[in-house]
Amino acid sequence: MEKILIIVIHPDLENSVINKRWMSALQQNPERYHVHDLYREYPNGMINVAAEQQLIEQYDKIVFQFPFYWFSSPPLFKTWQDEVLTYGWAYGSKSGFKMEGKKIALAISVGVAEEIYSAEEKYKYTLEELTRPFELTFDYVKADYQPLFAYYDLELNTEESWIARSVPLYMAYLDAL
């Protein structure tokens, strides 16, 4: 089986409930998953663009794992996109498009119930609709954007059984990529 790069983007992983648990499960299988923690790697927010590009080039399957904050991702993911997806590397020239054909996916932890993300409910849009800018970004660089993985209702369900239930679901999602 092909090794998957998991880029974890959580500004407070130590106090995370679910992302910390997912990361721990991933790290138990290093021959299958390479876990890259952006906030640990770049605590000052200064991204080593060449190192990130080199890392991306080594994998054909890449998952960005993060909590859903203010209807988007934590800010370091936007910084990563702005700095790493450069002209001539990710797009815009004959030597660009280094992400072309790579399977790209999002694994998102969400505080509220899935039903709240619908036209009839409080947030008016599905999670897929709210994450469309990520899809467009990765389509633009000719990556193969995959349907996202989401685990919902974490504000009210923090008991161990709810968290533990998420791990095999996440692993099955990754295996199906």
Secondary structure, 3 states (H helix, E strand, C coil): CCCEEEEECCCCHHHCCHHHHHHHHHHCCCCCEEEEEHHHHCCCCCCCHHHHHHHHHCCCEEEEEEECECCECCHHHHHHHHHHCCECCCECCCCCCCCCCCEEEEEEECCCCHHHCCCCCCCCCCHHHHCHHHHHHHHHCCCEECCCEEECCCCCCCCHHHHHHHHHHHHHHHHHC
